Amino acid sequence: MARVCEICGKGPITGHNISHAHNKTKARWLPNLQKVNALVDGKKQKIKVCTSCLKSNKVVKAIS
């Protein structure tokens, strides 16, 4: 699945943009995903990870 964090599963959320006149239009907010070289099962692999997982050290980065 695209635009989903491979660690925590965080994905897009939906809702409405609401104007001052209370007009509602559909909105979609995407997670802040980064492509990172990480160690997965002892092997270097490129995965998509959200920045909250990167900051909380849930990902072990692979040294290039």
C-alpha atoms as one frame of an Amber mdcrd trajectory, in Angstrom:
protein
   0.000   0.000   0.000   1.305   3.449  -0.866   1.802   6.294   1.609   1.789
   4.087   4.686   4.536   3.874   7.307   6.024   0.378   7.248   6.750   0.485
  11.000   3.591   1.820  12.661   1.076   1.643   9.795   0.247   5.343   9.879
  -1.555   6.361   6.675  -3.666   9.139   5.186  -6.652  10.507   7.089  -9.679
  12.219   5.599 -11.975  15.004   6.689 -13.247  18.383   5.579 -11.701  21.780
   4.983 -14.242  24.194   6.434 -14.300  27.790   5.215 -15.426  30.823   7.207
 -18.796  30.527   5.448 -18.854  26.887   6.624 -18.536  25.440   3.117 -17.124
  21.934   3.356 -14.724  20.472   0.797 -13.067  17.076   1.041  -9.548  17.055
   2.432  -6.857  14.421   2.769  -3.881  14.705   5.129  -0.829  12.584   4.382
   1.783  11.385   6.892   5.310  12.766   6.636   7.049   9.732   5.097  10.744
   9.480   4.342  12.597   6.809   2.383  15.303   5.438   4.666  17.976   2.786
   4.315  17.317   0.639   7.368  18.395  -2.703   8.753  15.541  -5.194   8.356
  16.336  -8.727   9.565  20.048  -7.888   9.406  19.878  -6.771   5.759  19.964
  -3.265   4.323  16.602  -2.344   2.830  14.970   0.900   1.693  11.659   1.436
   3.519   9.120   4.234   3.910   8.974   5.467   7.510   7.099   8.329   9.157
   9.164  10.969  10.925   7.650  10.160  14.323   9.092   6.622  14.056  12.472
   8.065  13.046  12.528  10.462  16.005  11.537   7.772  18.499  14.335   5.433
  17.288  11.995   2.679  16.153  14.165   2.359  13.029  17.799   1.240  12.914
  19.438   3.131  10.061  21.887   1.226   7.873  25.307   2.774   7.411  25.979
   3.279   3.719
